Amino acid sequence: MEGSEKINSESAEVRSTFLFPATVKQTHRQVFYLPESGRWDVGTSLTEAYYETGKSLIEGVIPGSYMESIEGLVGVFLFRHYLELQVKYALFHARWLKSWNENERDENIEGIKNIHLIDDLWKDLKTACSARIPDETWKAWDIAFVDQCIDEFHSVDPKSFRFRYRTGKIAVAPRSEPYSDPMNIDFDALLRNMTHVHDIFEAIDSYLIESHRENEEWQSILNSF
């Protein structure tokens, strides 16, 4: 009888755990382990992290392995965030250069403001590159394609919140407000655009970083005489 009561008690506990998992008391496990110095970094390329993860989600949506409304939506946001980060980093790297063959002094390099307007950032990058990348090199890249991609994302999500929040703020909508219609997304087109834009930014950013390195090496040679 005693054994039967124990079994029934255990069965009830199992059922409770299955039906009401929020009632199960657990011990929180530490996730983040910061270095003793207190100075830490994520230790990876943020642009590549957001791009590759977004790309893998979109690639899963196309054959139906992932849901458009779940993983697909997150993939779109990750790519939007990649665009913003990539433009910012490329702009920062452009500011390393005074001209295509001369580096800027460190104290004169302006940081990048914490803004989300990718159209303004993209315009700033194009202006910066016009004085730092030879015209024939710049024109060889498919800049018009990036223009169109940035324009489309800016028109849909100018402040980087439409793929994170359904509205400008979480609040009760007026009863008179009409229902919104769902947006349709062409994920095949998005994947194609993502890949090409990524290739173009790789070319721009690599050129800026490599130019800075070559200028530094040349200056070092000149200083040795």
N, C-alpha and C positions, 0 to 999 in steps of 0.2 A: 504493500500500500504506500509505504514511504517512498519507494523507488518510483512508483507510478506518479506520485505527486511531483517528484523532482523532474521527471520527464515532461509532465504537463507544464511545469513552471518554465523549463528551458524552451519548450515549444512556443509558449506565449511570448517569451523574450525574443525569440527568433522572428516571430510574426510581427512583434512591435518594431523591431529593428528594420524589418523590410518595409512595413507600412508607414512608419514614422521615423525616418532616419535623422530628422532634425532633433529628435529627443535623445539621441545617443550621445553621451558625454565622451569627448575625445581629448587627447593632449595635442595641443598645437605644436607642430614641428618647425623648427627654425629653417628658413629658406635662404636668406641672404647672409653671407659671411664676408664682412668687409675687412680689408687689410688693416694691420695695426697702425699704419701711418695715418689712416683716415682719409687718405687721398686715393680715390678709386675711379675706375673707368670701366665701361662695359666690355672693353677688350675686343671689339669687333667693328667692322665697317657698318655703320647704321644704314647708309644708303643701300648697300647690298643686302642687308638683313631684311629691310622692308620690301625691296624689289623682289628678291628670290622667294620670299614667303608669299607675297601677293601673287606672283607668277605661278607658283605651285598650286595655289587655291584656284586660280582661274583655269589652269590646265585640268584640274579635277572637275570643274563645273561643266566643261564642254562635252565630255563623254557621258555625263550624268552621274559620276561618282560622288560629287558634292552637289548641294542644293544652291540654286541661284540666290535664293532669299536668305541664306545663312552664310556659307563659306564664300559665295560669290560676292555678297555685299562687303564682307570683311576684306576680300581681295581687292575690291575697287578702292576702299579706303586706304589700304596699305600702299597701293600704287600712287594714289593722290599724295600721300605723305612722302613717298619716295621722291616724287617730282619736286615737292617743296624743299626737301633736304638736299637733293642733288643740285638744284639751282643755287641754293645758299652756299654749299661747299665750293661749287665751281666759281661763284662770285668771289668768295674769300680767296681762293687760289689765284684768281685774276688779279686781286689786289696785292699779291706777293710781287707782282711785276710792275715796274714803272713804265716800261715799254717792252717790246718783244725780245730785246737783247740787253735789258738792264733791270736788275732787281730793285725793288723798293726797300728802303730801310725799315727794319722791324717796327721802330717807334712810329712810323708813318702809316702803317697798315691799319686801316679802319675795320673794326669788327662788323659782323652782320647783325642787324636788329632782329628782334624776335617778332616778326610779322608773318602773316600767313597768305598774303595776297600774291599768288604766284605770277600773275600777269605783270605786276610792278617789279618783282624780283627778276623775272625773265628779261624785262626791258633794261633793267640795270646791268644784267650780265651781258647783254648784247652790246650795250654802250661801252662797258669795260673792255670787252674783247676786241672792239673795233680799234683800240689803241695798242693792243697787246698781241694780236694774232694777225699775220699778214692776210690781206684781202683775198688773195687767191686760195689760201688754205681754208679760210672761213667759208668762202663760196663753194668749195668742193663738198662740204658737208650739207646734208639735207635739212637746213635750218627752217625752211618753209614748213616742213612736216612737224617740227617741234612747235612752231608758231600755232599751227592748227590744233595740236594736242593741248597745249597750254590754254588756248582760247576756249576750247570746249570744256575743259575741266573748270576753268575760271567761271564760265557762264553757268555751270551747274552747281559748283561748290566754291564760291569765291573766298570764304572765310574758314574753310576746312572744318565744317561742323555738320553738313547735310548727310554724310555717311556715318555719323556718330550719334546724332540727335535727330529725331523726326521733325522737331520744330525749333524755333529760335530759343525757346526756353520751355522747360517741362512745366506745364500749367494746364488748367481746365480751359478748354477751347469754348468760345461763345457758342451757344446753341444755334445761332444764325449762321455760323461759319460753315460753308459747304465742305463736303468730304473731298479729300484729295485723291486723285487718280494715281495708280501705281506707275512708276517709271519702268520702261522696258530697256534692257541693256543687251547689246550685241556682244557677247563674250568672245566670240571668234575674232571680231574686229578689235576688241580691246587687247587680246593677247598679241595680235599682230602689231598693234600700235605700241604696246609696252616694249616689245623686243626691239623694234626699230629705234624708238626714242632712247632706250637704254644704250644702244650701240653708238648713237650720236653723242650722247653725254659722255660716254667713255672716251670718245675721240677728243672732245673739247677739254675735259678735265685732265686727261693724260697729257695733252699738249701743253697745258698751262704748268702742270707740275714738272714736266720734263724740261720745259724752257727755263724754269727757275733753277733746276739742278744744273743745267748746262751753263747758265750765266754765272752761277756760283763757282763752278769749276774754272771757267775762263777767268773770272776775277781773281781766283786763287793763283792762277798761273801768272797773271800780270803782277800780282803783289810779290811774287817770288823773285822778280828781277830787281 
